[in-house]
Every structure is written in structure tokens, then in C-alpha cells.
């Protein structure tokens, strides 16, 4: 909240001093609503599918009351300092009435429209749920980037046909849409209840569990099998693979391929593709363990074996980093010697980044934290340690600007230090704290 207020204060000062381009206000209002809509969809996904709803339904609370509670929760998440931006822009440019209306209507309309889309997707297009989730996230991020572009650069795009009257009509249309959604809340609540019960974990885990038992007979370490199943059953993982292939094709067959001849730029592009597609996975490896720590301790799984199993479970991500480098190198027809050298560097950097991310993410591995009962949010960094882990991955990959010998030395050294620190940390959690609890 403090950082948002500081940012808004900076924007107000820049607008007042005419440092920002505010000649066109209509696209800013539209982008402000799109940003709220994308943010609201992620909140709606979280609240409409949380485990507490199952308890509420079992205790006899009507579905429409739960849906109205979700409306209020999503609307409350929208009431951050960032939603004040349209009003600040309007005040700085003299457009007071649209700014005041947008401050009231935008958070409510975005919350209701996002809940409507989420209910319809989970009811009728559940298999495409991950695609819609990523679509709204891209709307959120893309609108934010466009908003900054409109403010920071003088552009030739003209929105002259959209005057203040059109902005008011758009706000009134959103207001009408919000009223219609509220009037049909009873129908939406029935659709939500049906979709929620159909997608309940008790109704969809029997077949995957049978497959899990068959794979456990083939592999000696069932912990690794569990991690692989959690990754593959998540539809987001399949979407990540498709995005990864799309990025490789874009980098290989567009003008970007001219940068692949330079070693540093090659490593930057390969690691950027890899981090964007898979960097969140090791960072979220520990955040969904929750009370399962007790089962590991009771089962006699030592911290060293647990660390080795986690590392082995995410080892295929390093292989995907190697494939990224091989595809990019083949696209520009690098020599075998150069391709092997760069592929090895990408593999080592990816493996070291995974090790670092797992070590930092394990700082949040503690009992008492609720398990995330949402397949989509499983791969989204939500805890402080997970966010720190994914941030550290990006920072660590800045070593690509160093000579290859120094890259190898630092990658191996930092990875070993992280493994040792993680072993000490988990050993203290598993045995020292457990001993205190026994006493």
C-alpha cells in the first residue's frame, strides 16, 4: 500500500508538472478498467474455488449468499490505491465528473464481470480454464504496459472521436451491465454451485490416484512421482509448454535471430524464454506443502533425501533449458562446438537457478500454512518466500554478462552453498522443532 501511494504521488507530481503526456484521456480510462478486470479475474478465481465454500455449502448457507460474499471480496481487493489513478488523472486534466464516476463504477463493474466470466468458464469451458486465466493476466499486464506507454511517450494515435460524453456513456454502460449481473445473481449462483460441486476434489482424484500408484511401482522414489503428477495434472503446465514452443519459433524465425550469434545475447534470450515459461515452478515447490511436513517426518524421510527428491523432480526443467538452447542454436546454424558450449552453460545456469529457488522457497516450508486448493494458483508465487525465490532466479541469471569460466565457477559455488544452507534449515525444522514439540 505504501509503495502504491508513493507511486501515485509521483504520477500526480509528473502530471502536474506536465512531464507526462495527458492530451488523450479516453484510452487511459479504458486501460484503467482493463487493468482492474484482469486483476479482478485472478481474485474471482481464488475466492470462487476456495475450500471454505465447501464448508459453507455443507452448513446450509445458500449459494446466492456465498456468491454475494465473493462479490464483496473481489470488490474489496479492487479498492487499492491504484484504483484512484483515473480520478487523479481526471483532476489533473480538469475532467472531474468521469473521474468521480470511474472511481465508483470501475471497481464494482470489474468485480461483477470477472465473477461472471469465471463462473461461465468453470461451468461450460473448464478445460480451457487455464487459457482464460492467462488471457486475463495478459490483459492486466498488457494494459499496464500500454498505460505507461501512453503517459510516457508522445504518440500519433488519435482518439478524438471519444470525447467526455463518450466516456460518460461507457461508464453508464458498465453501470448497466453491473446492475444486470446483480439482478441475475440467483441464476449465476446455481451455475456456480453446480460447477463447484462438479469440480470438487473428491469427484476427480480417483483416476489420477490409480495412475499414481502404477507409476510408483516403476520408480523407486514415490516423492518424485508425486511432484511430477502435481505438475502434469495442472493445465497451466501444458499451456506453459505451448507458450515455450511459440517463443522458440518467434526467436528462431524473426529478426530476433540476428542476436543469437553473440554469446551473451544468446544466453539472455535463451534464459529469458526459460525463465518466463518455467521460472515460477521451482519457486512454488514448497508453498503448497503445508501440514505434509509432518508426514515426511513420521515417514523417516531425511532432509537430504527430501532435497534430492525435490531437485530431481524439477530436473526436467533444466533439460527444457538445454532444448531451448539447441533449438535456438540450430535456427542460426551455429557450429557443433559453439552449440555444445552454449547449451552446457544454459543447462548449468538453469540447474543452479532451480537449486537457488528451491533453497529460498524452503524458507517458507513450515506447518500451519493452509494448502492451496486450486490447481491454477498452485504455480503462482503467493508466499513471501516464493516471491523472493522467483525474483532471485532473475537476479542470478545476470551472471551471463561475466566470462564463461566465471559463470561456471559462480553457478557451482552458489548452488553448493544453497544446498548446504537448505540442508541445515530443513534439518532444524524436522528434528529440532519436532523435538521441542515432543517435550
GIZI-V436741 format. One record per backbone hydrogen bond with DSSP energy under -1.0 kcal/mol. CO is the residue of the C=O (numbers start at 1). NH is the residue of the N-H. If there is no record, write none. Layout:
co=CO nh=NH
co=CO nh=NH
This chain:
co=1 nh=5
co=2 nh=6
co=3 nh=7
co=4 nh=8
co=5 nh=9
co=6 nh=10
co=7 nh=11
co=8 nh=12
co=9 nh=13
co=10 nh=14
co=11 nh=15
co=12 nh=16
co=13 nh=17
co=14 nh=19
co=15 nh=18
co=25 nh=29
co=26 nh=30
co=27 nh=31
co=28 nh=32
co=29 nh=33
co=30 nh=34
co=31 nh=35
co=32 nh=36
co=33 nh=37
co=34 nh=38
co=35 nh=39
co=36 nh=40
co=37 nh=41
co=38 nh=42
co=39 nh=43
co=40 nh=44
co=41 nh=45
co=42 nh=46
co=43 nh=47
co=44 nh=48
co=50 nh=53
co=51 nh=55
co=52 nh=56
co=53 nh=57
co=54 nh=58
co=55 nh=59
co=56 nh=61
co=57 nh=60
co=62 nh=66
co=63 nh=67
co=64 nh=68
co=65 nh=69
co=66 nh=70
co=67 nh=71
co=68 nh=72
co=69 nh=73
co=70 nh=74
co=71 nh=75
co=72 nh=76
co=73 nh=77
co=74 nh=78
co=78 nh=80
co=80 nh=83
co=81 nh=84
co=82 nh=85
co=84 nh=88
co=85 nh=89
co=86 nh=90
co=87 nh=91
co=88 nh=92
co=89 nh=93
co=90 nh=95
co=94 nh=96
co=96 nh=100
co=97 nh=101
co=98 nh=102
co=99 nh=103
co=100 nh=104
co=101 nh=105
co=102 nh=106
co=105 nh=109
co=106 nh=110
co=107 nh=111
co=108 nh=112
co=109 nh=113
co=110 nh=114
co=111 nh=115
co=112 nh=116
co=113 nh=117
co=114 nh=118
co=115 nh=119
co=116 nh=120
co=117 nh=121
co=118 nh=122
co=119 nh=123
co=120 nh=124
co=121 nh=125
co=125 nh=128
co=126 nh=129
co=128 nh=132
co=129 nh=133
co=130 nh=134
co=131 nh=135
co=132 nh=136
co=133 nh=137
co=134 nh=138
co=135 nh=139
co=136 nh=140
co=137 nh=141
co=138 nh=142
co=139 nh=143
co=140 nh=144
co=141 nh=145
co=142 nh=146
co=143 nh=147
co=144 nh=148
co=145 nh=149
co=146 nh=150
co=147 nh=151
co=148 nh=152
co=149 nh=153
co=151 nh=21
co=159 nh=162
co=161 nh=163
co=163 nh=167
co=164 nh=168
co=165 nh=169
co=166 nh=170
co=167 nh=171
co=168 nh=172
co=169 nh=173
co=170 nh=174
co=171 nh=175
co=172 nh=176
co=173 nh=177
co=174 nh=178
co=175 nh=179
co=176 nh=180
co=177 nh=181
co=178 nh=182
co=179 nh=183
co=180 nh=184
co=182 nh=185
co=184 nh=188
co=185 nh=189
co=186 nh=190
co=187 nh=191
co=188 nh=192
co=189 nh=193
co=190 nh=194
co=191 nh=195
co=192 nh=196
co=193 nh=197
co=194 nh=198
co=195 nh=199
co=200 nh=203
co=205 nh=209
co=206 nh=210
co=207 nh=211
co=208 nh=212
co=209 nh=213
co=210 nh=214
co=211 nh=215
co=212 nh=216
co=213 nh=217
co=215 nh=219
co=221 nh=225
co=222 nh=226
co=223 nh=227
co=224 nh=228
co=225 nh=229
co=226 nh=230
co=227 nh=231
co=228 nh=232
co=229 nh=233
co=234 nh=237
co=235 nh=239
co=236 nh=240
co=237 nh=241
co=238 nh=242
co=239 nh=243
co=240 nh=244
co=241 nh=245
co=242 nh=246
co=243 nh=247
co=244 nh=248
co=245 nh=249
co=246 nh=250
co=247 nh=251
co=248 nh=252
co=249 nh=253
co=254 nh=257
co=255 nh=258
co=256 nh=259
co=257 nh=260
co=262 nh=266
co=263 nh=267
co=264 nh=268
co=265 nh=269
co=266 nh=270
co=267 nh=271
co=268 nh=272
co=269 nh=273
co=270 nh=274
co=271 nh=275
co=272 nh=276
co=273 nh=277
co=274 nh=278
co=275 nh=279
co=278 nh=281
co=280 nh=284
co=282 nh=285
co=286 nh=289
co=289 nh=292
co=290 nh=293
co=291 nh=294
co=292 nh=296
co=293 nh=297
co=294 nh=298
co=295 nh=299
co=296 nh=301
co=297 nh=300
co=302 nh=306
co=303 nh=307
co=304 nh=308
co=305 nh=309
co=306 nh=310
co=307 nh=311
co=308 nh=312
co=309 nh=313
co=310 nh=314
co=314 nh=317
co=315 nh=318
co=315 nh=319
co=316 nh=320
co=317 nh=321
co=318 nh=322
co=319 nh=323
co=320 nh=324
co=321 nh=325
co=322 nh=326
co=323 nh=327
co=324 nh=328
co=325 nh=329
co=326 nh=330
co=327 nh=331
co=328 nh=332
co=329 nh=334
co=335 nh=339
co=336 nh=340
co=337 nh=341
co=338 nh=342
co=339 nh=343
co=340 nh=344
co=341 nh=345
co=342 nh=346
co=343 nh=347
co=344 nh=348
co=345 nh=349
co=346 nh=350
co=347 nh=351
co=348 nh=352
co=349 nh=353
co=350 nh=354
co=351 nh=355
co=352 nh=356
co=353 nh=357
co=354 nh=358
co=355 nh=359
co=356 nh=360
co=357 nh=361
co=358 nh=362
co=360 nh=363
co=361 nh=364
co=362 nh=365
co=364 nh=366
co=376 nh=379
co=377 nh=380
co=383 nh=387
co=384 nh=388
co=385 nh=389
co=386 nh=390
co=387 nh=391
co=388 nh=392
co=389 nh=393
co=390 nh=394
co=391 nh=395
co=392 nh=396
co=393 nh=397
co=395 nh=398
co=396 nh=399
co=397 nh=400
co=398 nh=401
co=399 nh=402
co=403 nh=407
co=404 nh=408
co=405 nh=409
co=406 nh=410
co=407 nh=411
co=408 nh=412
co=409 nh=413
co=410 nh=414
co=411 nh=415
co=412 nh=416
co=413 nh=417
co=414 nh=418
co=415 nh=419
co=416 nh=420
co=417 nh=421
co=418 nh=422
co=419 nh=423
co=420 nh=424
co=421 nh=425
co=422 nh=426
co=423 nh=427
co=424 nh=428
co=425 nh=429
co=426 nh=430
co=427 nh=431
co=428 nh=433
co=431 nh=435
co=432 nh=436
co=433 nh=437
co=434 nh=438
co=435 nh=439
